[in-house]
């Protein structure tokens, strides 16, 4: 399954500023092609690429005052090969973090999911978050946490992911945050999901149920949104003037009865359609 990924950011830099981006497919994603550019008028910046322990690719540069245009396009074909999770990594994703205060939701999780573990626990947490939270663009703040979302019952994808992660960690299941490209997502944007660790593998939980998990492409992985921001900066003013994100699945090619090329989805179904994702099954992020 091939996917086309696009991200465009236009930034207004008020002065010289240290910029760190996470907008590209993660290390290990099977790329057919990829282009990432940072331009300011006729000037082209060459960033430093830094890869963290989870395979997230950070691109860092010092931008000068003015309009900076960031352009990313990539084609992905196939699935990412899985890597072994270390004991240290699993322990890290059991601990409370900035936006996922598993210690503060411990009592609620223990009452609500008492006796559940493994696949049953993952399914129960996914269903609870999906049915108890209302997707409300524009009403969530960047400082909102899992505790905030549980109280208000509303948020966007990052908030859903934080609640899932906090509840799973409170039930002694390692859980982490993943930023990704999501074909079929409406409204289209960078997307966030949670991943739960079970029997040596990580499985995706999308509490919003707005994207088909089989078509997702990983950008960054971390404890919560603080580790996976698409842009962070230090030492100056940065204004986001425009952002466009897009992701689409390319249909498989086939020949019709006359021998002419046509396009068919696998099993005659669009793999980017969230309505075709059975959210009770275990799925790994591509």
For each residue, the residues with C-beta under 8 A, 3 or more apart:
1: 77 78 214 215 249 250 252 266 271
2: 32 75 76 77 249 250
3: 75 76 77 181 183 215 217 247 248 249 250
4: 73 74 75 246 247 248 250
5: 25 72 73 74 75 76 181 217 246 247
6: 72 73 244 245 246 247
7: 23 70 71 72 190 230 243 244 245 246
8: 69 70 71 72 242 243 244 245
9: 23 69 70 230 231 240 242 243
10: 67 68 69 70 240 241 242 243
11: 19 63 67 68 69 70 231 238 239 240 241
12: 66 67 68 237 238 239 240 241
13: 16 17 63 64 65 66 67 68 236 237 238
14: 17 65 236 237 238 239
15: 64 65 235 236 237
16: 13 62 63 64 65 235 236
17: 13 14 62 63 233 234 235 236 237 238
18: 60 62 233 234 235 236
19: 11 60 61 62 63 68 231 232 233 238
20: 58 59 60 231 232 233
21: 24 47 58 59 60 70 230 231
22: 56 57 58 59 179 219 220 228 229 230 231
23: 7 9 36 59 70 72 190 219 230 231
24: 21 34 36 57 59 72 74 219
25: 5 29 31 34 57 74 76 181 217 218 219
26: 29 54 55 56 57 80 218 219 220 221
27: 51 55 56 57
28: 55 80 81 83
29: 25 26 76 80 217 218 286
30: 76 77 78 79 80
31: 25 34 74 75 76
32: 2 74 75 76 77
33: 73 74 75
34: 24 25 31 72 73 74 75
35: 71 72 73 74
36: 23 24 47 59 70 71 72
37: 44 69 70 71 72
38: 44 45 46 47 59 61 63 68 69 70
39: 43 44 45 68 69 71
40: 43 45 63 64 66 67 68 69
41: 66 67
42:
43: 39 40
44: 37 38 39
45: 38 39 40 61 63 68
46: 38 61
47: 21 36 38 59 60 61
48: 59 60 61
49: 57 58 59 60
50: 57 58 59 60
51: 27 55 56 57 58
52: 55 56 58
53: 89
54: 26 89 220 221 222
55: 26 27 28 51 52 83 218 221
56: 22 26 27 51 52 219 220 221 222 227 228
57: 22 24 25 26 27 49 50 51 220
58: 20 21 22 49 50 51 52
59: 20 21 22 23 24 36 38 47 48 49 50
60: 18 19 20 21 47 48 49 50
61: 19 38 45 46 47 48
62: 16 17 18 19
63: 11 13 16 17 19 38 40 45 68
64: 13 15 16 40
65: 13 14 15 16
66: 12 13 40 41
67: 10 11 12 13 40 41 241
68: 10 11 12 13 19 38 39 40 45 63
69: 8 9 10 11 37 38 39 40
70: 7 8 9 10 11 21 23 36 37 38
71: 7 8 35 36 37 39
72: 5 6 7 8 23 24 34 35 36 37
73: 4 5 6 33 34 35
74: 4 5 24 25 31 32 33 34 35
75: 2 3 4 5 31 32 33 34
76: 2 3 5 25 29 30 31 32 217 286
77: 1 2 3 30 32
78: 1 30 286
79: 30 284 286
80: 26 28 29 30 218 285 286
81: 28
82: 201 202 284
83: 28 55
84: 200
85: 89 90 197 200 202
86: 89 90
87: 90 91
88: 91 92
89: 53 54 85 86 92 93
90: 85 86 87 93 94 174 197
91: 87 88 94 95 174
92: 88 89 95 223
93: 89 90 169 174 175 176 197 223
94: 90 91 102 169 172 173 174
95: 91 92 102 169 223
96: 100 101 102 103 104 166 169
97: 100 101 223 224 226
98: 145 223 224 226
99: 144 145 146 158 162 224 225 226
100: 96 97 145 146 162 165 166 169 175 177 223 224
101: 96 97 104 105 145 146 147 166
102: 94 95 96 105 106 109 165 166 167 168 169 170
103: 96 106 170
104: 96 101 147 166
105: 101 102 108 109 146 147 150 166 167 170
106: 102 103 109 110 170
107: 110 111
108: 105 111 112 150 167 170
109: 102 105 106 112 113 166 167 170 171
110: 106 107 113 114 170 171
111: 107 108 114
112: 108 109 128 167
113: 109 110 116 121 124 125 167 171
114: 110 111
115:
116: 113 120 121 124 171
117: 120 121 171 173
118: 121 122 198 199
119: 122 123 198 282
120: 116 117 123 124
121: 113 116 117 118 124 125 168 171 173
122: 118 119 125 126 168 173 196 198 203 205 282
123: 119 120 126 127 280
124: 113 116 120 121 127 128
125: 113 121 122 128 129 164 167 168 171 196 205
126: 122 123 129 130 164 205 206 207 279
127: 123 124 130 131 279
128: 112 124 125 131 132 167
129: 125 126 132 133 160 163 164 167 205 207
130: 126 127 133 160 207 208 209 279
131: 127 128
132: 128 129 153
133: 129 130 149 153 154 155 159 160 163 207
134: 153 154
135: 154 155 156 160 208 210
136: 139 140 154 155 156
137: 140 156 187
138:
139: 136 154 155
140: 136 137 144 149 154 155 156 158 159
141: 144
142:
143:
144: 99 140 141 148 149 152 155 159 162
145: 98 99 100 101 148 149 162
146: 99 100 101 105 149 150 159 162 163 165 166 167
147: 101 104 105 150 151 166
148: 144 145 151 152 159
149: 133 140 144 145 146 152 153 154 155 159 160 162 163
150: 105 108 146 147 153 163
151: 147 148
152: 144 148 149 155
153: 132 133 134 149 150
154: 133 134 135 136 139 140 149 159
155: 133 135 136 139 140 144 149 152 158 159 160 163
156: 135 136 137 140 159 160 208
157: 160 161 189 191 192 193 206 207 208 210
158: 99 140 155 161 162 177 192 225
159: 133 140 144 146 148 149 154 155 156 162 163
160: 129 130 133 135 149 155 156 157 163 164 192 194 206 207 208
161: 157 158 164 165 177 178 192 193 194 205 207 224 225
162: 99 100 144 145 146 149 158 159 165 166 177 224 225
163: 129 133 146 149 150 155 159 160 166 167 207
164: 125 126 129 160 161 167 168 175 194 196 205 207
165: 100 102 146 161 162 168 169 175 176 177 194 224
166: 96 100 101 102 104 105 109 146 147 162 163 169 170
167: 102 105 108 109 112 113 125 128 129 146 163 164 170 171
168: 102 121 122 125 164 165 171 173 174 175 194 196
169: 93 94 95 96 100 102 165 166 172 173 174 175
170: 102 103 105 106 108 109 110 166 167
171: 109 110 113 116 117 121 125 167 168
172: 94 169
173: 94 117 121 122 168 169 196 197 198
174: 90 91 93 94 168 169 196 197
175: 93 100 164 165 168 169 194 195 196 197
176: 93 165 194 195 197 202 221 222 223
177: 100 158 161 162 165 192 193 194 195 221 222 223 224 225 227 228
178: 161 192 193 194 195 204 218 219 220 221 228 285
179: 22 190 191 192 218 219 220 221 225 228 230
180: 190 191 192 193 216 217 218 219 285
181: 3 5 25 190 191 216 217 219 245 247
182: 185 188 191 210 211 215 216 247
183: 3 211 212 215 216 247 248 249 271 272
184: 211 212 215 247 249 270 272 273 274
185: 182 188 189 191 210 211 247 274
186: 210
187: 137
188: 182 185 245 246 247
189: 157 185 245
190: 7 23 179 180 181 219 230 245
191: 157 179 180 181 182 185 206 210 211 216
192: 157 158 160 161 177 178 179 180 225 228
193: 157 161 177 178 180 204 205 206 207 211 213 216 285
194: 160 161 164 165 168 175 176 177 178 204 205 206 207
195: 175 176 177 178 202 203 204 205 221 285
196: 122 125 164 168 173 174 175 202 203 205
197: 85 90 93 173 174 175 176 201 202 203
198: 118 119 122 173 201 203 282
199: 118
200: 84 85
201: 82 197 198 284
202: 82 85 176 195 196 197 284 285
203: 122 195 196 197 198 282 283 284
204: 178 193 194 195 213 216 283 284 285
205: 122 125 126 129 161 164 193 194 195 196
206: 126 157 160 191 193 194 209 210 211 213 277 279
207: 126 129 130 133 157 160 161 163 164 193 194
208: 130 135 156 157 160 211
209: 130 206 274 277 279
210: 135 157 182 185 186 191 206 274
211: 182 183 184 185 191 193 206 208 215 216 272 274 277
212: 183 184 215 216 271 272 273 274 276 277
213: 193 204 206 216 277 279 283 285
214: 1 271 277 283 286
215: 1 3 182 183 184 211 212 247 249 271 272 286
216: 180 181 182 183 191 193 204 211 212 213 285 286
217: 3 5 25 29 76 180 181 247 286
218: 25 26 29 55 80 178 179 180 221 285 286
219: 22 23 24 25 26 56 178 179 180 181 190 228 230
220: 22 26 54 56 57 178 179 227 228
221: 26 54 55 56 176 177 178 179 195 218 227 228
222: 54 56 176 177 225 226 227 228
223: 92 93 95 97 98 100 176 177 226 227
224: 97 98 99 100 161 162 165 177 227 228
225: 99 158 161 162 177 179 192 222 228 229
226: 97 98 99 222 223 229
227: 56 177 220 221 222 223 224
228: 22 56 177 178 179 192 219 220 221 222 224 225
229: 22 225 226 232
230: 7 9 21 22 23 179 190 219
231: 9 11 19 20 21 22 23 238 240
232: 19 20 229
233: 17 18 19 20 236 238
234: 17 18
235: 15 16 17 18
236: 13 14 15 16 17 18 233
237: 12 13 14 15 17
238: 11 12 13 14 17 19 231 233
239: 11 12 14
240: 9 10 11 12 231 243
241: 10 11 12 67
242: 8 9 10
243: 7 8 9 10 240
244: 6 7 8
245: 6 7 8 181 188 189 190
246: 4 5 6 7 188
247: 3 4 5 6 181 182 183 184 185 188 215 217
248: 3 4 183 272
249: 1 2 3 183 184 215 270 271 272
250: 1 2 3 4
251: 263 264 265
252: 1 263 264 265 266
253: 261 262 263 264
254: 261 262 263 264
255: 259 260 261 262
256: 259 260 261 262
257:
258:
259: 255 256
260: 255 256
261: 253 254 255 256
262: 253 254 255 256
263: 251 252 253 254
264: 251 252 253 254 268
265: 251 252 268 269 270 271
266: 1 252 269 271
267:
268: 264 265
269: 265 266 273 276
270: 184 249 265 273 276
271: 1 183 212 214 215 249 265 266 276
272: 183 184 211 212 215 248 249
273: 184 212 269 270 276 277
274: 184 185 209 210 211 212 277
275:
276: 212 269 270 271 273
277: 206 209 211 212 213 214 273 274 283
278: 281
279: 126 127 130 206 209 213
280: 123
281: 278
282: 119 122 198 203
283: 203 204 213 214 277
284: 79 82 201 202 203 204
285: 80 178 180 193 195 202 204 213 216 218
286: 29 76 78 79 80 214 215 216 217 218
